[in-house]
Amino acid sequence: MKSLIVNGDDFGLTLGVNLGIVEAHRLGLSVGLHLELARGDDEHVPAQIERQVARFAELVGGPPTHLDAHHNAHQDPELLPYVLAWGQRCAVPVRGHSEIRHVSKFYGQWGGETHIEQIGVESLLRLLDEDVRDGVTELACHPAHVAPGFPSSYAAEREVELETLCDVRVRQAIREREIELVGFRDLASRQVSAR
C-alpha cells in the first residue's frame, strides 16, 4: 500500500503562507510542526523545543504529530540528540529518522535561480511515479499566497507550488495510482489499532 503525506513547511511565516497551507490542507494536505532551532546554542535547545511545542499545542489544541526543523537544522549533530529525545519521549516521528521516506525534490530554486519546471504538475506526477512506493512517503512543500515584501527569496515559487498541489490533475493522478493521502495523525491511530 502506498501512502503519501504532503507536508506544508513554514506555517506561521506570513499570513499568505498560512492561507496557502490552509487552502491546500482543505484539498488533502497534511500540516505539522516545523521547529526553528538556533545553531550554536545547543544548551538552550531543549527549552526552544518545549516552548515551540507548547505554543503549537496552544494554537492547535494538542501536541504535534511529528517534528522537523527549518532548513533541516534538526540534522545538525549538535541539535539532533535533543530533537530525537523529544520525539522518542512523545512517540512522534522526526523527519529523516523514522520509517517514513522524506522526499524534498519538489522545490523550485537552486543556487538562487528559479526552476519552475521542478514544481509544475508534470514534475509532481513524475515524482509520484518515481518516489512514492509501498509504505509511507512524506513530500515536503512550501505552498503560499505571496504578497509584496515577502520575507524570503523563495516567493513566486510558493504560488506555483500551491497551484500545482491544488490542480485537479494531481488529485486524479493520486487516485489512479491508488496512493492514499494520509497525515501523521493517521499513522499514529494506525499504530494504536495495530496493537
Number of C-alpha atoms within 10 A of each C-alpha: 9 14 20 25 24 23 23 26 24 22 21 12 13 16 14 19 26 19 17 23 27 19 18 25 17 10 14 17 22 22 23 21 22 23 21 18 23 14 13 10 11 15 11 13 21 16 12 17 18 12 12 16 20 16 14 17 14 11 10 10 10 12 17 21 20 20 21 23 18 14 12 15 17 25 18 10 9 15 20 18 15 19 21 20 13 19 19 12 9 13 13 20 22 23 19 16 14 10 12 18 19 18 16 10 15 18 20 23 16 9 5 9 10 16 13 16 14 18 25 21 20 14 16 20 16 11 17 19 13 9 15 21 15 11 12 23 22 23 22 17 24 23 32 31 22 21 13 6 7 15 11 9 11 18 22 18 23 23 19 21 27 23 19 20 25 20 15 13 14 17 16 11 15 18 12 9 12 12 19 14 19 18 22 23 15 12 17 16 10 11 9 8 8 7 5
